[in-house]
């Protein structure tokens, strides 16, 4: 538990609380926890690029002020092989970076940055099953509710699900599965939008809904010895046509193979 001050550059200082408490019940079967925290997160071009590789080259940079995050939940182990986590959080953020279709610094194939305040209420859960050295699996999901001065929380999904699994065969072959569901999002574009039910706004921009999608990936790795291995990767095996960022379609079914050798 504590209170600390954080300041960056010429910005004024901020005070943030730091407190967390947890308690183990029945030898780790139930571990309730709760806490509060905050921070000032520096915004850099690299950080924005990591989130969205289509961001414009010279965006405005405003540090994100995570004014307050309240969180709590329960995690634990049902057995030696089954772990779980259920929780929720409330976030109050100043200068959150939203992305939208840009036309000032690109031909509409890059994303501009728009800063505004954002409040998030989220519930989430995760279940993990461990099968020893042979296999493991994990499923999780979350639902978030957003409040912002913008018409919508641009390009942020309310609903997300994920599933992962891996299986080792004879210590030579390893199979990995990954599946995600990314829920509906609202997008903002300063360019005319075709092929969608876009709504023209009073500021001349266009607003439209981006449909959710499912993406499934598979990977097989063969290990000949400690030095030599090969892999075969399949992305978007359902060949779904979707966009993660507005106006920028993702690649449909994709396959790749390769090998590595360590000296």
C-alpha positions as CSV (number, residue, x, y, z in Angstrom):
1,X,0.0,0.0,0.0
2,X,1.3,3.4,-0.8
3,X,1.1,6.7,-2.6
4,X,3.6,8.0,-5.2
5,X,4.2,10.9,-7.5
6,X,5.1,10.7,-11.1
7,X,6.0,13.4,-13.6
8,X,7.5,13.3,-17.2
9,X,9.0,16.2,-19.1
10,X,7.3,19.5,-18.7
11,X,4.0,17.9,-17.6
12,X,2.7,18.6,-14.2
13,X,3.2,16.0,-11.5
14,X,0.5,13.4,-10.7
15,X,-0.2,11.5,-7.5
16,X,-1.3,7.9,-7.7
17,X,-2.5,5.4,-5.1
18,X,-0.9,2.0,-4.9
19,X,-2.6,-0.7,-2.9
20,X,-3.4,-4.4,-3.3
21,X,-4.6,-7.1,-1.0
22,X,-5.1,-10.9,-1.4
23,X,-5.8,-13.9,0.8
24,X,-5.4,-17.6,0.1
25,X,-8.2,-19.9,1.2
26,X,-8.1,-23.7,1.3
27,X,-4.4,-23.9,0.3
28,X,-4.8,-21.8,-2.8
29,X,-8.1,-23.1,-4.1
30,X,-9.6,-19.6,-3.7
31,X,-7.5,-16.5,-3.7
32,X,-9.6,-13.3,-3.6
33,X,-7.8,-10.1,-4.4
34,X,-8.5,-6.4,-4.8
35,X,-6.5,-3.2,-5.4
36,X,-6.2,0.2,-6.7
37,X,-3.4,1.8,-8.8
38,X,-2.6,4.5,-11.4
39,X,0.3,5.6,-13.5
40,X,1.5,8.0,-16.2
41,X,2.3,6.0,-19.4
42,X,4.6,7.7,-21.9
43,X,3.3,7.7,-25.5
44,X,5.9,7.0,-28.1
45,X,5.7,6.4,-31.8
46,X,7.1,2.9,-31.3
47,X,4.4,2.2,-28.7
48,X,1.6,3.4,-31.1
49,X,3.2,1.4,-33.9
50,X,3.2,-1.7,-31.7
51,X,-0.6,-1.3,-31.2
52,X,-1.3,-0.4,-34.8
53,X,1.4,-0.8,-37.5
54,X,-0.6,1.4,-39.8
55,X,-0.3,4.5,-37.7
56,X,0.8,7.7,-39.5
57,X,4.6,8.4,-39.3
58,X,4.5,11.6,-37.2
59,X,1.4,11.5,-34.9
60,X,0.8,13.8,-32.1
61,X,2.2,12.3,-28.8
62,X,0.3,12.9,-25.6
63,X,1.2,10.8,-22.5
64,X,-1.6,8.6,-21.3
65,X,-2.7,9.4,-17.7
66,X,-4.1,6.2,-16.1
67,X,-5.8,8.2,-13.4
68,X,-7.3,5.3,-11.5
69,X,-7.7,1.5,-11.9
70,X,-9.9,-0.4,-9.4
71,X,-9.6,-4.2,-9.8
72,X,-10.7,-7.3,-8.0
73,X,-11.6,-10.9,-8.4
74,X,-10.8,-14.5,-7.5
75,X,-8.2,-16.9,-8.9
76,X,-6.9,-20.2,-7.7
77,X,-6.3,-23.9,-8.5
78,X,-9.1,-26.4,-8.5
79,X,-6.4,-29.1,-8.7
80,X,-2.8,-29.4,-9.6
81,X,-3.8,-29.3,-13.3
82,X,-6.7,-26.8,-13.4
83,X,-6.3,-23.1,-12.8
84,X,-8.9,-20.4,-13.1
85,X,-9.3,-16.6,-12.7
86,X,-12.4,-14.4,-12.6
87,X,-12.3,-10.7,-12.1
88,X,-13.3,-7.2,-13.0
89,X,-11.8,-3.7,-13.2
90,X,-12.8,-0.1,-13.6
91,X,-10.4,2.2,-15.4
92,X,-10.4,6.0,-15.7
93,X,-8.0,7.2,-18.5
94,X,-7.0,10.6,-19.7
95,X,-5.5,11.1,-23.2
96,X,-6.4,7.6,-24.5
97,X,-5.2,7.1,-28.1
98,X,-8.0,6.2,-30.5
99,X,-7.3,5.3,-34.2
100,X,-9.2,6.5,-37.2
101,X,-8.8,6.5,-41.1
102,X,-6.5,9.4,-42.0
103,X,-6.5,11.5,-45.2
104,X,-4.3,14.4,-44.2
105,X,-1.0,12.5,-44.1
106,X,-1.9,9.5,-46.3
107,X,-4.3,8.3,-49.0
108,X,-6.6,6.8,-46.4
109,X,-4.5,3.6,-46.0
110,X,-3.0,4.8,-42.7
111,X,-4.4,5.5,-39.2
112,X,-4.4,8.9,-37.5
113,X,-4.5,9.3,-33.7
114,X,-7.2,11.0,-31.8
115,X,-6.9,11.6,-28.0
116,X,-9.8,11.7,-25.6
117,X,-10.8,10.5,-22.1
118,X,-12.0,7.0,-21.6
119,X,-13.7,5.0,-18.9
120,X,-13.7,1.2,-19.0
121,X,-15.7,-1.3,-17.0
122,X,-14.6,-4.8,-17.7
123,X,-15.3,-8.4,-16.5
124,X,-13.0,-11.2,-17.5
125,X,-12.3,-14.9,-16.9
126,X,-9.8,-17.6,-17.8
127,X,-9.5,-21.3,-17.4
128,X,-6.3,-23.3,-17.8
129,X,-5.9,-27.1,-17.9
130,X,-2.4,-28.6,-17.8
131,X,-1.8,-32.1,-19.1
132,X,1.7,-32.5,-17.9
133,X,4.5,-32.6,-20.5
134,X,2.1,-33.8,-23.2
135,X,-0.5,-31.0,-23.6
136,X,-2.1,-27.9,-22.2
137,X,-5.1,-25.8,-23.0
138,X,-6.5,-22.4,-22.1
139,X,-9.7,-20.5,-22.7
140,X,-10.6,-16.9,-21.8
141,X,-12.9,-14.1,-22.5
142,X,-13.8,-10.5,-21.5
143,X,-16.6,-8.0,-21.9
144,X,-15.9,-4.3,-21.7
145,X,-18.2,-1.3,-21.5
146,X,-16.8,2.1,-22.6
147,X,-17.7,5.7,-21.9
148,X,-16.0,8.5,-23.8
149,X,-16.6,12.0,-25.1
150,X,-16.4,10.6,-28.6
151,X,-19.5,9.1,-30.2
152,X,-18.0,5.7,-29.7
153,X,-14.8,4.1,-28.4
154,X,-13.3,3.9,-31.9
155,X,-12.2,0.4,-33.0
156,X,-12.4,-1.1,-29.5
157,X,-14.4,-4.4,-29.2
158,X,-16.8,-4.9,-26.3
159,X,-16.5,-8.7,-26.5
160,X,-13.3,-10.9,-26.9
161,X,-12.7,-14.6,-26.6
162,X,-9.5,-16.7,-27.0
163,X,-8.5,-20.3,-26.9
164,X,-5.1,-21.9,-27.0
165,X,-3.8,-25.5,-27.0
166,X,-0.6,-27.3,-27.5
167,X,0.2,-31.0,-27.9
168,X,3.6,-32.8,-27.9
169,X,4.0,-36.0,-29.8
170,X,6.9,-38.3,-29.1
171,X,9.1,-35.3,-28.1
172,X,9.5,-34.6,-31.8
173,X,6.3,-33.0,-33.1
174,X,4.6,-30.1,-31.3
175,X,1.2,-28.9,-32.5
176,X,-0.1,-25.4,-31.5
177,X,-3.7,-24.1,-31.9
178,X,-4.8,-20.6,-31.4
179,X,-8.3,-19.2,-31.9
180,X,-9.7,-15.7,-31.2
181,X,-13.0,-13.9,-31.5
182,X,-12.9,-10.1,-31.8
183,X,-16.3,-8.5,-31.4
184,X,-18.0,-5.7,-33.3
185,X,-16.4,-2.3,-33.3
186,X,-17.3,1.3,-34.4
187,X,-14.9,3.1,-36.8
188,X,-14.5,6.7,-37.8
189,X,-13.2,7.7,-41.2
190,X,-12.6,11.2,-42.7
191,X,-12.8,9.6,-46.1
192,X,-16.1,8.5,-47.9
193,X,-16.8,4.9,-47.1
194,X,-18.2,2.6,-49.8
195,X,-19.8,-0.9,-49.4
196,X,-20.9,-0.2,-45.8
197,X,-23.8,1.4,-44.1
198,X,-21.8,4.5,-43.1
199,X,-23.4,7.5,-41.4
200,X,-22.3,10.9,-42.4
201,X,-21.6,13.2,-39.4
202,X,-22.0,16.9,-39.0
203,X,-18.2,17.3,-39.0
204,X,-18.0,15.6,-42.4
205,X,-16.6,12.3,-41.1
206,X,-18.2,8.9,-41.6
207,X,-19.1,6.4,-38.9
208,X,-19.8,2.7,-39.5
209,X,-19.8,-0.6,-37.6
210,X,-17.0,-3.2,-38.2
211,X,-18.3,-6.8,-37.8
212,X,-16.7,-9.2,-35.4
213,X,-14.6,-12.0,-36.7
214,X,-13.0,-15.4,-35.8
215,X,-9.4,-16.1,-36.6
216,X,-7.9,-19.6,-36.2
217,X,-4.2,-20.4,-36.6
218,X,-2.3,-23.7,-36.5
219,X,1.4,-24.4,-36.2
220,X,3.4,-27.6,-36.3
221,X,7.0,-27.8,-35.2
222,X,9.3,-30.8,-35.8
223,X,12.5,-30.9,-33.7
224,X,15.1,-33.2,-35.1
225,X,17.6,-32.4,-32.4
226,X,18.7,-29.5,-30.2
227,X,20.1,-27.7,-33.2
228,X,17.8,-28.4,-36.1
229,X,14.1,-27.9,-36.3
230,X,11.4,-27.1,-38.9
231,X,7.9,-25.6,-38.8
232,X,4.7,-25.4,-40.8
233,X,2.4,-22.4,-40.1
234,X,-1.3,-21.9,-41.2
235,X,-2.9,-18.5,-40.4
236,X,-6.6,-17.7,-40.8
237,X,-7.4,-21.3,-41.8
238,X,-11.1,-20.4,-42.1
239,X,-10.2,-17.8,-44.8
240,X,-12.2,-15.1,-43.0
241,X,-12.4,-11.8,-44.7
242,X,-12.1,-9.2,-42.0
243,X,-10.4,-6.0,-40.9
244,X,-8.7,-5.4,-37.6
245,X,-8.3,-1.7,-38.4
246,X,-10.8,0.2,-40.4
247,X,-10.2,0.4,-44.1
248,X,-7.2,-2.0,-44.0
249,X,-8.2,-5.6,-44.9
250,X,-6.2,-8.5,-43.3
251,X,-4.7,-11.3,-45.3
252,X,-6.9,-14.3,-45.8
253,X,-5.6,-17.9,-45.6
254,X,-1.8,-17.9,-45.4
255,X,0.7,-20.7,-45.1
256,X,4.4,-20.6,-44.4
257,X,7.2,-23.1,-43.7
258,X,10.8,-22.8,-42.5
259,X,13.6,-24.3,-40.7
260,X,16.2,-23.2,-38.1
261,X,19.7,-24.4,-37.2
262,X,21.7,-23.3,-34.2
263,X,25.4,-23.3,-34.3
